[in-house]
Amino acid sequence: MSDGEEKSFPASPRKRAEARKKGQVAKTPELATSAVLLALVSAMHVALPGYAGQSLISNIQSAFAFNPANVEFNFNTVHLWQERALLWTGRIVLPALLLAMVLGVVANVAQVGFEATPESLAPKWDRVNPVNGLKRLFSARGFVELAKGIAKMAIVGGICYSAVRGAIEDGTMIKLMGVSLSVTMSTVGALLWTIGIRVSVWLFLLAVADYAYQKYDLEKNLKMTLTEVKDEMKQSEGDPQMKAKVRRMQREMAGKRMMKDVPTADVVVTNPTHFAVALKYDEESGAPIVVAKGQDLIAQKIKEIARENRVPIVENRPLARKLHKAVEIGQQIPGDLYEAVAQVLAFVYRTYGRRRR
């Protein structure tokens, strides 16, 4: 790429595929995190008012209702409390963890699909270079990450401050003094639900905006210059010089095969100096076919091989020109030339005693 050349062409499918193999995809971890948080907050809001909430209240009451007169405080008692706590935690937490795991996988797959990128997992020593680290810190992406961090802190802090201040100002927190545990937990749960749903929704919207930016930034970085487009076309379609060389070699090989078929011909029709067409009668199709043809030097070579193998050479300028122009090697002669070719073959068979094979 020349210096200063502008990247004005969209990335080709080939470049996109190569970038994807290297792990260069539009992805933001905040999208999966915010989706999981939103789902967990919603799930807890549905679960806690029912059996899960009643179980939680019951376990808390049991834990704080310790009566030394009725319960012997020893190692077995503590162990029993631990088992109960673990069982309750497992019933409540494990489904939430499974939900979070599934949603995390779904959110990541939705962004990039299923793609194994070993190159992205390989250690990159330039990442530990302090100079490169400073460049990344003061780059456009670095400023975007800084702005994201500030925005997340502002969202979480602002929502928590607003919700707690509102609960204090309207007297909700004061009213909790002297009420039952179930009322306290219900009130606190409503406050936490307000904070949780607002925070998760705003973080999800921030993650969506970040994903849009990551996609835009990826498209901008993958753009190609005119030189890159030309180079890729050469690589995919082949270098024109190499293609010309291949075609030349193919012609040479076809010419060698053609010369080997000249001795099998029944007659060679000439111009006499510029064109030469070797004809062979095909008994299967019932029509003559062109086994070799050429112009100038190739025509001279065809006639030379014909003389060496005693193949008759007949001069017929109009017929030689028409056959050379209209019929390719290996093809039958067209119907409008049947009569002229038949006269030549009849002359050959009658004069040279050459019979159909």
C-alpha positions as CSV (number, residue, x, y, z in Angstrom):
1,M,0.0,0.0,0.0
2,S,1.4,3.4,-1.0
3,D,1.8,6.0,1.7
4,G,-1.3,8.1,2.3
5,E,-3.5,6.0,0.1
6,E,-7.1,6.3,1.3
7,K,-9.1,3.2,2.4
8,S,-12.3,3.9,0.5
9,F,-13.4,0.3,-0.6
10,P,-15.5,-2.0,1.7
11,A,-13.8,-5.1,2.9
12,S,-14.0,-8.1,0.6
13,P,-15.5,-11.5,1.8
14,R,-12.0,-12.9,1.7
15,K,-10.6,-10.2,4.0
16,R,-13.6,-10.5,6.3
17,A,-13.0,-14.3,6.5
18,E,-9.3,-13.8,7.3
19,A,-10.1,-11.2,10.0
20,R,-12.6,-13.5,11.5
21,K,-10.0,-16.3,11.7
22,K,-7.7,-13.9,13.6
23,G,-10.5,-13.1,16.0
24,Q,-11.2,-9.6,14.6
25,V,-14.9,-9.4,15.1
26,A,-17.4,-6.9,16.3
27,K,-17.9,-7.9,19.9
28,T,-18.5,-6.3,23.3
29,P,-18.4,-8.2,26.6
30,E,-20.8,-5.7,28.1
31,L,-23.7,-7.0,26.0
32,A,-23.5,-10.5,27.5
33,T,-23.0,-9.1,31.0
34,S,-25.9,-6.7,30.8
35,A,-28.2,-9.3,29.3
36,V,-27.3,-11.8,32.1
37,L,-27.9,-9.1,34.7
38,L,-31.2,-8.1,33.2
39,A,-32.4,-11.7,33.1
40,L,-31.3,-12.5,36.6
41,V,-32.9,-9.4,38.1
42,S,-36.2,-10.3,36.3
43,A,-35.9,-13.9,37.4
44,M,-35.3,-13.0,41.1
45,H,-38.3,-10.5,40.9
46,V,-40.5,-13.4,39.8
47,A,-39.1,-16.0,42.2
48,L,-38.7,-14.2,45.5
49,P,-42.3,-13.3,46.1
50,G,-43.2,-17.0,46.0
51,Y,-41.7,-20.1,47.5
52,A,-38.1,-18.8,47.3
53,G,-38.9,-15.7,49.3
54,Q,-40.9,-17.6,52.0
55,S,-38.0,-20.1,52.3
56,L,-35.5,-17.2,52.7
57,I,-37.6,-15.6,55.4
58,S,-38.0,-19.0,57.2
59,N,-34.2,-19.7,57.1
60,I,-33.4,-16.2,58.4
61,Q,-35.9,-16.5,61.2
62,S,-34.5,-19.9,62.2
63,A,-31.0,-18.5,62.1
64,F,-31.8,-15.6,64.5
65,A,-34.2,-17.6,66.7
66,F,-31.3,-19.3,68.5
67,N,-32.6,-20.6,71.9
68,P,-29.9,-22.2,74.1
69,A,-32.5,-23.7,76.3
70,N,-34.0,-25.8,73.5
71,V,-31.0,-26.3,71.2
72,E,-27.6,-27.6,72.2
73,F,-24.9,-25.4,70.7
74,N,-22.2,-27.8,69.5
75,F,-20.4,-28.8,66.4
76,N,-23.3,-31.0,65.1
77,T,-25.7,-28.1,65.4
78,V,-23.4,-25.7,63.5
79,H,-22.9,-28.4,60.9
80,L,-26.6,-28.9,60.5
81,W,-27.2,-25.2,60.0
82,Q,-24.4,-25.2,57.3
83,E,-26.1,-28.0,55.5
84,R,-29.5,-26.3,55.5
85,A,-27.9,-23.0,54.3
86,L,-26.1,-24.8,51.5
87,L,-29.2,-26.7,50.4
88,W,-31.2,-23.5,50.3
89,T,-28.5,-21.6,48.5
90,G,-28.2,-24.4,46.0
91,R,-31.9,-24.5,45.2
92,I,-31.9,-20.7,44.7
93,V,-28.5,-19.9,43.3
94,L,-27.9,-22.9,41.0
95,P,-30.8,-22.2,38.6
96,A,-29.7,-18.6,38.5
97,L,-26.2,-19.6,37.6
98,L,-27.4,-22.0,34.9
99,L,-29.6,-19.2,33.5
100,A,-26.6,-16.8,33.5
101,M,-24.4,-19.3,31.8
102,V,-26.9,-20.0,29.1
103,L,-27.6,-16.4,28.5
104,G,-23.9,-15.6,28.4
105,V,-23.3,-18.2,25.7
106,V,-26.3,-17.0,23.7
107,A,-25.3,-13.4,23.9
108,N,-21.8,-14.1,22.7
109,V,-22.9,-16.5,19.9
110,A,-25.4,-13.9,18.8
111,Q,-22.6,-11.4,18.3
112,V,-20.0,-13.5,16.5
113,G,-21.5,-16.9,15.9
114,F,-19.6,-20.2,16.3
115,E,-16.0,-19.7,15.4
116,A,-12.8,-21.2,16.8
117,T,-10.0,-18.7,16.5
118,P,-6.7,-20.3,17.7
119,E,-4.8,-17.3,16.5
120,S,-6.6,-15.0,18.9
121,L,-5.7,-17.3,21.8
122,A,-2.0,-17.3,20.9
123,P,0.3,-15.0,23.1
124,K,0.9,-11.6,21.5
125,W,4.1,-10.1,22.9
126,D,3.4,-6.7,21.5
127,R,0.6,-6.4,24.1
128,V,3.1,-6.4,26.9
129,N,5.1,-3.6,25.2
130,P,4.7,-0.4,27.3
131,V,5.0,1.7,24.2
132,N,2.2,-0.1,22.4
133,G,0.2,0.0,25.7
134,L,0.4,3.8,25.7
135,K,-0.6,4.0,22.1
136,R,-3.7,1.9,22.8
137,L,-4.4,4.0,25.9
138,F,-4.4,7.3,23.9
139,S,-6.1,5.9,20.8
140,A,-9.7,6.4,19.8
141,R,-10.6,2.9,21.2
142,G,-8.9,3.8,24.5
143,F,-11.0,7.0,24.8
144,V,-14.1,5.0,24.0
145,E,-13.3,2.5,26.8
146,L,-12.7,5.3,29.2
147,A,-16.0,6.9,28.3
148,K,-17.8,3.6,28.8
149,G,-16.3,3.2,32.3
150,I,-17.3,6.6,33.3
151,A,-20.8,6.1,31.8
152,K,-21.3,2.8,33.7
153,M,-20.2,4.4,37.0
154,A,-22.5,7.3,36.4
155,I,-25.4,5.1,35.6
156,V,-25.0,2.8,38.6
157,G,-24.2,5.6,41.0
158,G,-26.9,7.9,39.8
159,I,-29.6,5.3,39.9
160,C,-28.7,4.0,43.4
161,Y,-28.4,7.5,44.8
162,S,-31.8,8.5,43.3
163,A,-33.6,5.4,44.5
164,V,-32.2,5.5,48.1
165,R,-32.7,9.2,48.4
166,G,-36.3,8.9,47.2
167,A,-36.9,6.1,49.8
168,I,-35.5,8.2,52.6
169,E,-37.4,11.4,51.6
170,D,-40.8,9.7,51.4
171,G,-40.3,8.0,54.7
172,T,-40.2,4.4,53.5
173,M,-36.9,3.6,55.3
174,I,-38.2,5.2,58.6
175,K,-41.3,3.1,58.5
176,L,-39.3,-0.1,58.6
177,M,-38.5,0.4,62.3
178,G,-40.6,-2.0,64.3
179,V,-42.3,-3.9,61.5
180,S,-42.1,-7.6,60.8
181,L,-39.3,-9.3,59.0
182,S,-41.5,-10.1,56.0
183,V,-42.6,-6.5,55.6
184,T,-39.0,-5.3,55.9
185,M,-37.8,-7.8,53.3
186,S,-40.7,-6.9,51.0
187,T,-39.9,-3.2,51.2
188,V,-36.2,-3.7,50.7
189,G,-36.9,-6.1,47.8
190,A,-39.0,-3.5,46.1
191,L,-36.2,-1.0,46.5
192,L,-33.6,-3.4,45.1
193,W,-35.9,-4.3,42.2
194,T,-36.2,-0.7,41.3
195,I,-32.5,-0.2,41.4
196,G,-31.7,-3.5,39.7
197,I,-34.1,-3.2,36.7
198,R,-33.1,0.4,36.0
199,V,-29.4,-0.4,36.2
200,S,-29.7,-3.5,34.0
201,V,-31.8,-1.8,31.4
202,W,-29.5,1.2,31.1
203,L,-26.4,-1.0,31.0
204,F,-28.0,-3.1,28.3
205,L,-28.7,0.0,26.2
206,L,-25.1,1.2,26.8
207,A,-23.9,-2.3,25.6
208,V,-26.0,-2.1,22.5
209,A,-24.6,1.3,21.7
210,D,-21.1,0.0,22.3
211,Y,-21.7,-3.0,20.0
212,A,-22.9,-0.6,17.2
213,Y,-19.6,1.3,17.7
214,Q,-17.5,-1.8,17.6
215,K,-19.2,-2.9,14.4
216,Y,-18.6,0.6,12.9
217,D,-15.0,0.6,14.0
218,L,-14.4,-2.9,12.6
219,E,-15.8,-2.0,9.2
220,K,-13.6,1.1,9.1
221,N,-10.5,-0.8,10.0
222,L,-11.3,-3.5,7.4
223,K,-11.7,-1.1,4.5
224,M,-9.3,-1.6,1.7
225,T,-7.3,0.7,-0.6
226,L,-7.3,0.4,-4.4
227,T,-3.9,-1.3,-4.3
228,E,-5.2,-3.9,-1.8
229,V,-8.2,-4.6,-4.0
230,K,-6.0,-5.1,-7.1
231,D,-3.6,-7.4,-5.2
232,E,-6.5,-9.5,-3.9
233,M,-7.9,-9.8,-7.4
234,K,-4.5,-11.0,-8.6
235,Q,-4.3,-13.5,-5.8
236,S,-7.8,-14.8,-6.3
237,E,-8.0,-14.8,-10.1
238,G,-4.4,-15.2,-10.8
239,D,-1.7,-12.9,-12.1
240,P,-2.4,-11.9,-15.7
241,Q,1.2,-12.6,-16.7
242,M,1.0,-16.1,-15.1
243,K,-2.3,-16.7,-16.7
244,A,-0.8,-15.8,-20.1
245,K,2.1,-18.1,-19.5
246,V,-0.3,-21.0,-18.6
247,R,-2.3,-20.4,-21.7
248,R,0.8,-20.4,-23.8
249,M,1.9,-23.7,-22.3
250,Q,-1.6,-25.1,-22.9
251,R,-1.4,-24.1,-26.5
252,E,2.1,-25.7,-26.8
253,M,0.8,-28.9,-25.3
254,A,-2.3,-28.8,-27.5
255,G,0.0,-28.2,-30.5
256,K,2.1,-31.2,-29.7
257,R,-0.9,-33.4,-29.4
258,M,-2.2,-32.0,-32.7
259,M,1.0,-32.9,-34.4
260,K,0.8,-36.5,-33.2
261,D,-2.6,-36.8,-34.9
262,V,-1.4,-35.5,-38.3
263,P,-0.1,-39.0,-39.4
264,T,-3.7,-40.4,-38.9
265,A,-5.2,-37.9,-41.3
266,D,-6.6,-38.9,-44.7
267,V,-5.7,-35.6,-46.3
268,V,-4.1,-32.2,-45.6
269,V,-5.9,-29.3,-47.3
270,T,-3.6,-26.3,-47.9
271,N,-3.7,-22.7,-49.0
272,P,-0.9,-23.6,-50.1
273,T,1.6,-21.5,-47.9
274,H,-0.5,-19.8,-45.2
275,F,-3.1,-22.4,-44.1
276,A,-3.0,-26.2,-43.6
277,V,-5.9,-28.3,-42.3
278,A,-5.6,-32.1,-41.7
279,L,-8.9,-34.0,-42.2
280,K,-9.8,-37.6,-41.1
281,Y,-12.9,-39.5,-42.0
282,D,-14.7,-40.6,-38.8
283,E,-16.6,-43.8,-39.5
284,E,-18.6,-43.7,-36.3
285,S,-20.1,-40.3,-37.0
286,G,-20.0,-40.6,-40.8
287,A,-18.4,-37.2,-41.2
288,P,-14.8,-35.9,-41.5
289,I,-13.3,-34.2,-38.5
290,V,-10.4,-31.7,-38.2
291,V,-7.4,-33.4,-36.4
292,A,-5.0,-30.5,-36.9
293,K,-4.8,-27.0,-38.3
294,G,-2.4,-24.1,-38.4
295,Q,-1.2,-21.0,-40.0
296,D,2.2,-20.0,-41.4
297,L,4.9,-21.9,-39.5
298,I,2.5,-24.3,-37.9
299,A,1.0,-25.0,-41.4
300,Q,4.5,-25.7,-42.7
301,K,5.1,-28.1,-39.8
302,I,1.8,-29.9,-40.5
303,K,2.7,-30.4,-44.2
304,E,6.2,-31.6,-43.2
305,I,4.8,-34.3,-40.9
306,A,2.3,-35.2,-43.6
307,R,5.0,-35.8,-46.2
308,E,7.0,-37.8,-43.7
309,N,4.0,-40.1,-43.1
310,R,2.8,-40.1,-46.8
311,V,-0.4,-38.3,-46.0
312,P,-1.8,-36.7,-49.3
313,I,-1.6,-32.9,-49.5
314,V,-4.2,-31.2,-51.6
315,E,-4.2,-27.5,-52.5
316,N,-7.6,-25.9,-52.2
317,R,-7.3,-22.3,-51.1
318,P,-11.0,-21.4,-50.5
319,L,-11.7,-24.7,-48.6
320,A,-8.5,-24.4,-46.5
321,R,-9.5,-20.9,-45.4
322,K,-13.0,-21.8,-44.6
323,L,-12.0,-24.9,-42.7
324,H,-9.3,-23.0,-40.7
325,K,-11.8,-20.3,-39.8
326,A,-15.0,-22.3,-39.1
327,V,-13.9,-25.6,-37.6
328,E,-12.0,-26.2,-34.3
329,I,-9.7,-29.1,-33.8
330,G,-11.6,-32.3,-33.0
331,Q,-14.9,-31.0,-34.4
332,Q,-16.8,-32.3,-37.4
333,I,-17.0,-30.1,-40.6
334,P,-20.2,-28.1,-41.0
335,G,-22.9,-29.3,-43.4
336,D,-22.2,-26.5,-46.0
337,L,-18.7,-27.9,-46.5
338,Y,-19.7,-31.6,-46.9
339,E,-19.7,-31.5,-50.7
340,A,-16.3,-29.7,-51.1
341,V,-14.7,-32.0,-48.6
342,A,-16.3,-35.1,-50.2
343,Q,-14.8,-34.1,-53.6
344,V,-11.3,-33.8,-52.0
345,L,-11.6,-37.2,-50.2
346,A,-12.9,-38.8,-53.4
347,F,-9.9,-37.4,-55.3
348,V,-7.5,-38.7,-52.6
349,Y,-9.0,-42.2,-52.5
350,R,-9.1,-42.4,-56.4
351,T,-5.6,-40.9,-56.9
352,Y,-3.6,-42.3,-53.9
353,G,-5.6,-45.4,-53.2
354,R,-6.2,-44.2,-49.6
355,R,-9.3,-45.9,-48.2
356,R,-11.5,-45.1,-45.3
357,R,-10.3,-46.5,-42.0
